[in-house]
Amino acid sequence: MKSLIVLCHPERTSFNGYLADSAAEALSPYGEVCMSDLYTEGFDPAEGPSHFATPLNTSRFSALAEQRAAYQNNTLPADVAREIERLEWADFVLLQFPIWWHSAPAMLKGWFDRVFVSGGLYTSSMRYGNGYFRGKTAMCSVTLGAPADVCVPGGRGGDPDAMLWSTQYSLHYMGFAVLPPYICTAVQGEGYRYTDDESFVARLTSLETGLAQRLSSVREDTPLSFADWDDWDSDGRPLSG
């Protein structure tokens, strides 16, 4: 099994960074592991005209049209082409990131915006169960600052499943089988390893161990259930009954 870890955190020595390294170690017995460290590698998350050397239209920018043309002409930006190559190589993709403002960081959202190129990795018919990455598996591993007992539906910290819905649904949109997420709660202050609180360090170590144990069984895990083509009518509305 070839595994790709997509790390999205601006501080490499943060707890997210340690989780990414722990994941790489845990996955290595099952095959090759590659890491996309979006901040360290300088990935630009903001889609715009500057990414396209020979634009279709110099007076009005259309992201989807420019992506389609660049894909067809093999002129995608180098950072996008690199990420696509890694995704095509991998059997399993782990997204490692903190929950900021009840969602994924802007950097990761921009990775979705730019890497999942229109006309190349998805079309009107190449989505969901017919998606480009069908046969591959993806999973989110995230950290939250609030304690577990308030990170529930209706709780003060919010529902992690709701916060992750758009990210996981987008992975489903691209054809991935999406495994249930690994969620670390009560990771305060970005969860830096370098702290004088021994009990906190011990808890972080326990969370790292938990992720490693979870990854040891990803090949047998049951994916989340999402609506797919057989669940909709010809207009995309849910079928009754």
C-alpha positions in Angstrom: 0.0 0.0 0.0 1.4 3.4 -1.1 0.5 6.1 1.3 0.4 9.9 0.9 0.2 12.2 4.0 -0.9 15.7 3.3 0.2 17.9 6.2 -1.4 21.3 6.6 0.1 23.2 9.5 2.4 26.3 9.5 4.6 25.0 12.3 6.4 21.8 11.5 7.1 21.1 15.2 3.4 21.4 16.2 1.4 18.4 17.3 0.0 18.1 13.8 3.6 17.7 12.6 4.3 15.0 15.1 1.1 13.2 14.2 2.1 13.3 10.5 5.5 11.8 11.4 3.8 9.2 13.6 1.5 8.3 10.7 4.5 7.9 8.3 6.2 5.6 10.8 3.0 3.6 11.3 2.3 3.2 7.6 5.8 2.4 6.5 5.5 -1.4 7.3 2.7 -1.6 4.7 4.6 0.1 1.8 6.1 3.3 0.6 5.1 6.6 2.3 5.3 10.1 0.8 4.5 13.4 2.5 3.1 16.7 1.1 4.0 19.3 3.7 2.0 22.2 2.2 3.5 25.0 4.2 7.1 23.8 4.1 6.9 23.2 0.4 5.4 26.7 -0.2 2.2 25.6 -1.8 0.1 28.6 -3.0 -3.5 28.0 -2.0 -4.9 31.1 -3.8 -6.1 30.2 -7.3 -5.6 33.1 -9.8 -4.4 34.3 -13.1 -0.7 34.3 -12.1 -0.7 30.5 -12.1 -1.4 30.3 -15.9 1.5 31.3 -18.1 -0.6 31.2 -21.3 -4.2 32.1 -20.3 -7.2 31.5 -22.5 -8.5 35.0 -21.7 -6.4 37.9 -20.6 -9.3 40.2 -19.9 -11.4 38.0 -17.6 -10.3 35.1 -15.4 -12.3 31.9 -15.2 -10.6 29.4 -12.9 -12.4 26.4 -14.3 -11.8 27.3 -17.9 -8.1 27.9 -17.3 -7.7 24.7 -15.3 -9.3 22.7 -18.1 -7.1 24.2 -20.8 -3.9 23.8 -18.7 -4.7 20.2 -18.0 -5.4 19.5 -21.7 -2.2 21.3 -22.8 0.0 19.8 -20.1 0.8 23.3 -18.7 -0.5 22.9 -15.2 1.5 24.9 -12.5 4.4 22.8 -11.2 3.0 22.7 -7.6 -0.3 21.4 -8.8 1.2 18.9 -11.2 3.4 17.6 -8.3 0.4 17.1 -6.0 -1.6 15.3 -8.7 1.3 13.0 -9.4 1.5 12.1 -5.7 -2.3 11.5 -5.5 -2.1 9.3 -8.6 0.7 7.3 -7.0 -1.0 6.8 -3.7 -3.4 4.1 -2.6 -4.2 5.7 0.7 -4.3 9.5 1.5 -4.2 10.9 5.0 -5.1 14.6 5.5 -3.5 15.9 8.7 -4.7 19.3 9.9 -6.1 21.3 12.8 -9.7 22.5 12.9 -9.6 26.3 12.7 -12.9 28.3 12.9 -14.9 25.1 12.7 -13.4 24.0 9.4 -10.2 23.1 7.6 -7.5 25.7 7.3 -7.5 28.0 4.3 -4.3 26.4 3.0 -6.0 23.0 2.7 -9.2 24.4 1.1 -6.9 26.1 -1.4 -5.2 22.8 -2.1 -8.6 21.3 -3.0 -9.4 24.4 -5.1 -6.2 24.1 -7.2 -5.3 20.5 -7.2 -8.7 19.0 -8.1 -8.6 20.5 -11.6 -11.7 20.9 -13.6 -11.9 18.8 -16.8 -9.0 16.7 -15.7 -9.7 15.2 -12.3 -13.5 15.7 -12.5 -16.2 16.3 -15.0 -20.0 16.3 -14.8 -20.0 12.5 -15.2 -16.6 11.7 -13.5 -17.7 12.3 -9.9 -18.7 10.4 -6.8 -18.7 6.6 -7.5 -17.3 7.4 -11.0 -14.7 9.7 -9.6 -11.1 10.0 -10.8 -9.7 8.5 -7.6 -12.2 5.6 -7.3 -10.4 2.6 -5.8 -8.4 4.8 -3.5 -9.0 5.5 0.2 -8.7 8.7 2.1 -9.0 9.7 5.8 -8.8 12.9 7.9 -6.8 13.2 11.1 -7.6 16.4 12.9 -7.0 18.3 16.1 -9.4 20.5 18.1 -8.7 22.7 21.1 -12.0 22.0 22.9 -12.4 18.9 25.2 -14.2 15.9 23.9 -17.4 16.2 26.1 -18.2 19.6 24.4 -17.3 18.4 20.9 -20.7 16.8 20.3 -23.9 17.8 18.4 -25.3 20.8 20.2 -22.2 21.1 22.4 -20.2 24.3 22.9 -17.3 23.0 20.9 -19.4 22.0 17.9 -19.9 18.7 16.1 -16.6 17.4 14.5 -18.6 15.4 12.0 -20.4 18.6 10.8 -17.1 20.5 10.7 -15.5 17.8 8.5 -18.5 17.2 6.3 -17.5 19.5 3.4 -13.9 18.1 3.4 -15.0 14.5 3.5 -17.8 15.0 1.0 -15.3 16.6 -1.4 -13.1 13.5 -1.1 -16.2 11.4 -1.9 -16.9 13.7 -4.8 -13.5 12.9 -6.2 -14.1 9.1 -6.0 -12.3 8.3 -2.7 -13.7 5.8 -0.3 -13.6 8.0 2.9 -12.8 6.3 6.2 -14.1 7.7 9.5 -11.8 10.5 10.8 -9.3 10.3 13.7 -10.1 13.2 16.0 -7.8 14.6 18.8 -9.7 16.9 21.2 -8.4 19.2 23.9 -5.1 19.9 22.0 -4.5 23.4 23.4 -1.9 25.9 22.2 -1.3 24.1 18.9 -0.2 21.1 21.0 3.5 21.7 20.9 5.7 18.9 22.2 7.9 21.3 24.0 5.9 22.0 27.2 6.6 21.6 30.9 3.3 20.0 31.6 4.2 16.3 31.9 0.6 15.1 31.9 -0.1 17.0 28.7 2.9 15.5 27.0 1.8 12.0 28.1 -1.7 12.7 26.7 -0.2 13.8 23.4 1.9 10.7 23.3 -1.2 8.6 23.9 -3.0 10.4 21.0 0.0 9.7 18.7 -0.2 6.0 19.7 -3.9 6.0 19.0 -3.4 7.3 15.5 -0.7 4.6 14.8 -3.0 1.9 16.1 -5.9 3.2 13.9 -3.7 3.3 10.8 -2.7 -0.3 11.4 -6.2 -1.3 10.4 -7.1 1.1 7.6 -7.1 -1.7 5.0 -10.0 -3.3 6.9 -11.9 -0.2 8.0 -15.5 0.4 6.7 -15.8 3.7 4.8 -18.3 6.3 5.6 -21.6 6.2 3.7 -22.5 9.0 1.3 -25.3 9.3 -1.3 -24.2 8.3 -4.8 -25.6 8.1 -8.3 -28.1 5.3 -7.5 -29.6 7.5 -4.8 -30.6 10.4 -7.1 -33.0 10.9 -9.9 -31.8 12.3 -13.3 -31.9 15.8 -11.9 -29.8 14.9 -8.9 -32.6 15.0 -6.4 -32.8 12.2 -3.7 -35.0 9.3 -4.7 -38.0 8.8 -2.5 -38.3 5.7 -0.3 
